[in-house]
Amino acid sequence: MKLTNRLVAWLPQIEGRLWILMFGRLLLQIGTGFVLFYAAVFFVNEVGLSPAQVGFGIGSESISGVVGRVLGGSLADDPRWGRRKILLIAAAVSVLADLVLLFSNSFPTFLLGNLLMGLGIGLYWPATEAVVADLTQADNRNEAFALNRLCDNVGLGLGIVLGGLLVAVTGSYRAMYAIDGISFLVFFGVIYRAIPETLNPAQQQGNLLKGWGLALRDRALLIFAVANILFTTYLSLLNTALPLYLTRFVSAEPELTFPPARLSLLFAWYIGLCILTQIPMVRALRRLRHTQALMLSALSWALGFGLIWLTGSASNAHLLWAGLALTVAALATVAYTPSASALVIDLAPESRRGIYLSINSLCWAVGYFIGPTAGGWAMGESRGVADGFWVGAALSVGLVLLILQVLQRELWRLGQRV
């Protein structure tokens, strides 16, 4: 009983609707984890599509995702639509995407499924972040966003593990899309039954184009967007370039290799650390301004990239150096995600939260295009280019720090202490 009371006291004090939303997000991410690492393997090895077709199909999610983010953020601010309707539509579109992918046996249906999935996820993110903002105050917003990220990571980690077990036991890849579709159906039910509309009913409908125009003239938001694109590029490099670097170059060393099992162990360590350190980190950074927390995250990314370079350059103990690199990257990640979301909310007028969060989400789309493109090119070149890529990534953090300093001066000029 004492342990339970301590746990309850330790958890952030947020209202019940947010706990329900986080439960729905956790289930949603379990479904996402099922298909995250195995979609390419299934459609290349089982369906018979070429790697180029699969890469293009998966990449097409970013295209429809941009459309979804713009629509989702705009309509979430419109009282005729609101956050709840957009989340329900996002879940329904994603269920349809999973159905298409479940029965897909050709490139056109594979492409259609991914375009629908990108649209659904694009609609989802601005609306769900806006709900978190609506149900929190400035003093507990960082912890609320951190707890949501924790649930996302727990669900994603569980999904990856369970998806691997499912494939190992049954050999059925298509079942993963059925499970992912069910997770979206459950999320639809959670929103429909338990989450009422959170948009302020007194908010007047405005001109959406005018709202976008005002947001795009917000100097502080645009300055942050540049830094945010770099942060999300760093995150994407962990998922795309780093596995290629470890398997193509570090595994060439005779004394230690990085087979898939060891690579999975490393990334499980990364996800586990994100889960364990999310709440302690946000509480440790509570006294800092958002820009200061982001600067600490940026410095951690620089150290992490340096350790990745050292992983490839060291004569031995590669697993140790790679583990240290992902440890630092996990700390950089958990310092970045809640601070970035909370900063955007603090910058946004209440009537334009959806649009501001849409712009924040678009930064992720851009970063997740730049990272795989640049990282894939570098990892396809010589050992010297691949090694130098991580040095360049570490040096680019200097630009992030400069941008954040400019942002801080702009916030002081505006009289905003965030």
VENRA-V445462 format. One line per field, one symbol per residue. ss: DSSP state (a for helix, b for strand, c for the rest). phi: phi as a letter, one per 20 degrees, with the letter a starting at -180 (. if undefined). burial: + if it has 9 or more other ideal C-beta (glycine too) atoms within 8 Angstrom, else -. A space follows every 10 residues. Layout:
ss->???
phi->???
burial->???
This chain:
ss->caaaaaaaaa cccccaaaaa aaaaaaaaaa aaaaaaccaa aaaaaacccc aaaaaaaaaa aaaaaaaaaa aaaaaacccc caaaaaaaaa aaaaaaaaaa aaccccaaaa aaaaaaaaaa aaaaaaaaaa aaaacccccc aaaaaaaaaa aaaaaaaaaa aaaaaaaaaa cccaaaaaaa aaaaaaaaaa aaaacccccc cccccccaaa aaaaaaccaa aaaaaaaaaa aaaaaaaaac aaaaaaaaca aaccccccca aaaaaaaaaa aaaaaaaaaa aaaaccccca aaaaaaaaaa aaaaaaaaaa aaaccccaaa aaaaaaaaaa aaaaaaaaaa aaaaaaacca aaaaaaaaaa aaaaaaaaaa aaaaaaaaac ccaaaaaaaa aaaaaaaaaa aaaaaaaaaa aaaacccc
phi->.fffffffff fgecffffff ffffffffff fffgdgedff fffeedenff gfffffffff gfffffffff ffffffeegf dnfffffffg ffffffffff ffdfcbfgff ffgfffffff ffffffffff fgffecdgfc fgffffffff fgffffffff fffffgffed meefffffff fffffffgff ffecdffdfg fefefdffff ffffffdfff ffffgfffff fffgffffed ffgfffeedf ffffebcdfg ffffffffff fffgffdffg ffffegfefg ffffffffff ffffffffgf gfefeblfff ffffffffff fffffeffff fffffffefg fcffffffff ffgfffffef gffffffffe efgfffffgf fffffffgff ffffffffff fffemedc
burial->---------- -+-+--++++ ++++++++++ ++++++-+++ ++++--+-+- --++++++++ ++++++++++ +++++++++- -+++++++++ ++++++++++ ++-+----++ ++++++++++ ++++++++++ ++++++---+ ++++++++++ ++++++++++ ++++-++--- --+-++++++ ++++++++-+ +---+--++- --+----+-- ++-++--+-+ ++++++++++ ++++++++-+ ++++++++++ +----+-+-- -+++-+++++ +++++-+++- ++--+----+ ++++++++++ ++++++++++ ++-+---++- ++++++++++ ++++++++++ ++++++++-- ++++++++++ ++++++++++ ++-+++-++- ----+++-++ +-++-++--+ +-++-+++-+ +----+-+
